Each structure stands twice: as structure tokens, then as C-alpha cells.
Amino acid sequence: MIGNVQKAKAVLQISIYQHLLSFVGTFPSYMMLSTDNEDRFEENLKRIILIIEVFEINKLHPNVSLQIYFAAAQGYTMFGKDEKALDMLDKYCNICTTNFFPYSLHGDEFFDSINEWFNEFDLGTRSPRDEKLIKESMIQSITVNPVFVSLAEDARYKVILETMKSK
């Protein structure tokens, strides 16, 4: 109303960013509740992956994407779809080893007015956890998860683990 268009853009981008991440962040739980219906699970995954791709969330906020691919891998394993589960673990591994570190909150071409907002955070733009601990947690999430026991001897699974451990 006072003509500060740049501030208005920033406020709206922050709102869109928060709602987008909240929306996508809710999906892993919803997907797991959908494991009673494989078709619904597949449709949910298809839709959320489209959103991840359109908003480039793998780069914008990779941790949110990791949660989607992790839930998808669990769901596929529960359906006995090991190849699809491994496809999702490949995506998980790719993000863990290419887009994640060094971790920082940031905007992108679409969210080009939110970096100043991140700088106002008490913790700044960096993760409050040590990078080494985060990496260990990423690896443990797939090595100690009982859902993935059926994959333990699979060659692709072993390559995924080795890739994650070596990066």
C-alpha cells in the first residue's frame, strides 16, 4: 500500500516458501498412511515429485526432498517393489552426495527475495548440526531401518551405501 514493491515481494515469497515446504514436508507422513493402497501411493508420489521438480526443491531445500524419497523407498519396499525402492534410494543418495553439502538456507531464481530473511535467523543460514553427524545420520537411516532388510544383499543397495560412505 505504501509502494514498497520489493518488500511486498519478499513478504509474499517468504509466505510461499514456508507454505511450499510445509506442504511438501507433510507428504512423507501422508504417503506412509497411503501404503494400504498401492495405486494411491503411486499417485501421491507422482504428484509430489512434480512439485519437487517444478520448484527445484532438491536444490532449494534438499532435506525436504530427502524425506520424500526416503518415504517412497520405504513404501515401495513394503509393497515388495524392490527395484522401485532402489530407484528412490538412488535419488536419496544422489541428493545426499551432490546437492546437500555444504548445507545452507538460500533462495533461488524464483525465491530471489528471501536470502535477507534467512540472514535474520539466530542460527543464520547454516545447519545447527555438524556436517559429519548429518552424513552419519543419512547413512544410518537406510542401514539400520528394518524396512530395508530385504535389500541388504542387493548389489544396487550396496553401491548406494558405498557411494554415501565415500562422499
KEKEFI-103729 format. One record per residue (C-alpha): x, z, y; residue number from 1; residue in three letters. Coordinates in steps of 0.1 Angstrom, whole numbers, plus 2048, in hexadecimal, padded with zeros to 3 digits. Layout:
N
east X	up Z	north Y	num NUM	residu Ala
...
This chain:
167
east 800	up 800	north 800	num 1	residu Met
east 81D	up 806	north 818	num 2	residu Ile
east 82E	up 7E5	north 80E	num 3	residu Gly
east 84A	up 7F3	north 7F9	num 4	residu Asn
east 847	up 7D8	north 7DE	num 5	residu Val
east 868	up 7E0	north 7CD	num 6	residu Gln
east 85D	up 805	north 7C8	num 7	residu Lys
east 83B	up 7F9	north 7BB	num 8	residu Ala
east 84D	up 7E2	north 7A2	num 9	residu Lys
east 863	up 7FF	north 796	num 10	residu Ala
east 845	up 817	north 792	num 11	residu Val
east 831	up 7FD	north 77F	num 12	residu Leu
east 84F	up 7F3	north 769	num 13	residu Gln
east 856	up 817	north 761	num 14	residu Ile
east 832	up 81B	north 756	num 15	residu Ser
east 832	up 7FB	north 741	num 16	residu Ile
east 853	up 806	north 731	num 17	residu Tyr
east 846	up 829	north 729	num 18	residu Gln
east 826	up 81B	north 71A	num 19	residu His
east 837	up 800	north 707	num 20	residu Leu
east 84F	up 818	north 6F7	num 21	residu Leu
east 834	up 831	north 6F0	num 22	residu Ser
east 81F	up 815	north 6E0	num 23	residu Phe
east 83B	up 808	north 6CA	num 24	residu Val
east 847	up 82B	north 6C2	num 25	residu Gly
east 825	up 834	north 6B4	num 26	residu Thr
east 826	up 817	north 69B	num 27	residu Phe
east 83D	up 825	north 681	num 28	residu Pro
east 824	up 842	north 67A	num 29	residu Ser
east 807	up 82A	north 67A	num 30	residu Tyr
east 819	up 812	north 663	num 31	residu Met
east 81F	up 82E	north 64A	num 32	residu Met
east 7FB	up 837	north 64B	num 33	residu Leu
east 7F3	up 813	north 643	num 34	residu Ser
east 806	up 814	north 622	num 35	residu Thr
east 7E5	up 817	north 611	num 36	residu Asp
east 7DE	up 7F3	north 619	num 37	residu Asn
east 7FA	up 7D9	north 616	num 38	residu Glu
east 7E8	up 7BE	north 62A	num 39	residu Asp
east 7E2	up 7D6	north 647	num 40	residu Arg
east 806	up 7E2	north 645	num 41	residu Phe
east 813	up 7BE	north 647	num 42	residu Glu
east 7FC	up 7B6	north 664	num 43	residu Glu
east 807	up 7D5	north 677	num 44	residu Asn
east 82B	up 7CC	north 671	num 45	residu Leu
east 826	up 7A8	north 67C	num 46	residu Lys
east 816	up 7B3	north 69C	num 47	residu Arg
east 82F	up 7CD	north 6A6	num 48	residu Ile
east 84C	up 7B6	north 69E	num 49	residu Ile
east 83E	up 79D	north 6B6	num 50	residu Leu
east 83D	up 7B7	north 6D1	num 51	residu Ile
east 861	up 7C2	north 6C9	num 52	residu Ile
east 86C	up 79E	north 6CC	num 53	residu Glu
east 858	up 796	north 6EC	num 54	residu Val
east 866	up 7B4	north 6FE	num 55	residu Phe
east 888	up 7B2	north 6EE	num 56	residu Glu
east 886	up 7D7	north 6E4	num 57	residu Ile
east 8A3	up 7D3	north 6CC	num 58	residu Asn
east 8B9	up 7D0	north 6EB	num 59	residu Lys
east 8A3	up 7E4	north 704	num 60	residu Leu
east 89F	up 803	north 6EF	num 61	residu His
east 8AD	up 7FE	north 6CC	num 62	residu Pro
east 8A4	up 820	north 6BF	num 63	residu Asn
east 87F	up 817	north 6C1	num 64	residu Val
east 885	up 7F7	north 6AD	num 65	residu Ser
east 898	up 80A	north 693	num 66	residu Leu
east 87B	up 820	north 68C	num 67	residu Gln
east 864	up 802	north 686	num 68	residu Ile
east 87C	up 7F1	north 66E	num 69	residu Tyr
east 883	up 812	north 65C	num 70	residu Phe
east 85D	up 818	north 658	num 71	residu Ala
east 859	up 7F4	north 64C	num 72	residu Ala
east 875	up 7F8	north 632	num 73	residu Ala
east 865	up 818	north 626	num 74	residu Gln
east 842	up 808	north 623	num 75	residu Gly
east 84F	up 7E9	north 611	num 76	residu Tyr
east 862	up 7FF	north 5F9	num 77	residu Thr
east 842	up 812	north 5F2	num 78	residu Met
east 830	up 7F1	north 5EB	num 79	residu Phe
east 84C	up 7E8	north 5D3	num 80	residu Gly
east 857	up 7CB	north 5EA	num 81	residu Lys
east 87C	up 7D2	north 5E8	num 82	residu Asp
east 888	up 7B1	north 5F7	num 83	residu Glu
east 872	up 7B6	north 616	num 84	residu Lys
east 87E	up 7DA	north 618	num 85	residu Ala
east 8A2	up 7CD	north 618	num 86	residu Leu
east 899	up 7B4	north 633	num 87	residu Asp
east 88D	up 7D1	north 649	num 88	residu Met
east 8AC	up 7E5	north 641	num 89	residu Leu
east 8C1	up 7C7	north 64A	num 90	residu Asp
east 8B0	up 7C7	north 66C	num 91	residu Lys
east 8B5	up 7ED	north 66F	num 92	residu Tyr
east 8DA	up 7E8	north 666	num 93	residu Cys
east 8DE	up 7CC	north 67F	num 94	residu Asn
east 8D1	up 7E0	north 69C	num 95	residu Ile
east 8E6	up 7FF	north 691	num 96	residu Cys
east 905	up 7EA	north 691	num 97	residu Thr
east 900	up 7D1	north 6AD	num 98	residu Thr
east 8E8	up 7DD	north 6C8	num 99	residu Asn
east 8E9	up 802	north 6C7	num 100	residu Phe
east 90B	up 80E	north 6D3	num 101	residu Phe
east 915	up 818	north 6ED	num 102	residu Pro
east 8F2	up 826	north 6F1	num 103	residu Tyr
east 8E3	up 827	north 714	num 104	residu Ser
east 8C1	up 824	north 724	num 105	residu Leu
east 8BF	up 804	north 738	num 106	residu His
east 8A7	up 7EA	north 744	num 107	residu Gly
east 8AA	up 7C4	north 73E	num 108	residu Asp
east 89E	up 7A4	north 74F	num 109	residu Glu
east 879	up 7AF	north 74D	num 110	residu Phe
east 87F	up 7D3	north 754	num 111	residu Phe
east 897	up 7CC	north 771	num 112	residu Asp
east 88B	up 7E9	north 788	num 113	residu Ser
east 88F	up 807	north 771	num 114	residu Ile
east 8B4	up 80E	north 76F	num 115	residu Asn
east 8B3	up 825	north 78E	num 116	residu Glu
east 898	up 839	north 77D	num 117	residu Trp
east 8AE	up 83F	north 75E	num 118	residu Phe
east 8CB	up 84A	north 775	num 119	residu Asn
east 8B4	up 866	north 782	num 120	residu Glu
east 8B1	up 876	north 75F	num 121	residu Phe
east 8C3	up 897	north 75A	num 122	residu Asp
east 8D6	up 888	north 73D	num 123	residu Leu
east 8DC	up 867	north 74E	num 124	residu Gly
east 8DA	up 847	north 739	num 125	residu Thr
east 8EF	up 853	north 71C	num 126	residu Arg
east 8E3	up 862	north 6FB	num 127	residu Ser
east 8E6	up 888	north 6FA	num 128	residu Pro
east 8F3	up 885	north 6D6	num 129	residu Arg
east 916	up 87C	north 6CC	num 130	residu Asp
east 91A	up 858	north 6C0	num 131	residu Glu
east 92A	up 863	north 69F	num 132	residu Lys
east 90C	up 879	north 697	num 133	residu Leu
east 8F4	up 85E	north 69F	num 134	residu Ile
east 906	up 846	north 688	num 135	residu Lys
east 906	up 860	north 66C	num 136	residu Glu
east 8E1	up 866	north 671	num 137	residu Ser
east 8DA	up 840	north 66F	num 138	residu Met
east 8ED	up 83E	north 64E	num 139	residu Ile
east 8DD	up 85D	north 63F	num 140	residu Gln
east 8BA	up 851	north 648	num 141	residu Ser
east 8BE	up 836	north 62E	num 142	residu Ile
east 8D5	up 847	north 615	num 143	residu Thr
east 8C3	up 868	north 610	num 144	residu Val
east 8A0	up 85B	north 613	num 145	residu Asn
east 88F	up 85D	north 5F1	num 146	residu Pro
east 87A	up 83F	north 5F9	num 147	residu Val
east 898	up 829	north 5F6	num 148	residu Phe
east 8A4	up 836	north 5D4	num 149	residu Val
east 898	up 816	north 5C3	num 150	residu Ser
east 8B0	up 802	north 5D9	num 151	residu Leu
east 8CF	up 816	north 5D2	num 152	residu Ala
east 8DE	up 7FE	north 5B9	num 153	residu Glu
east 8D4	up 7DE	north 5CC	num 154	residu Asp
east 8F1	up 7CA	north 5D8	num 155	residu Ala
east 8E1	up 7C3	north 5FA	num 156	residu Arg
east 8DA	up 7E8	north 5FF	num 157	residu Tyr
east 8FE	up 7F0	north 5F8	num 158	residu Lys
east 90A	up 7D6	north 611	num 159	residu Val
east 8F2	up 7E4	north 62B	num 160	residu Ile
east 901	up 807	north 626	num 161	residu Leu
east 925	up 7FA	north 627	num 162	residu Glu
east 91E	up 7E7	north 647	num 163	residu Thr
east 90F	up 806	north 657	num 164	residu Met
east 92C	up 81C	north 64C	num 165	residu Lys
east 947	up 803	north 657	num 166	residu Ser
east 93A	up 7FE	north 67B	num 167	residu Lys
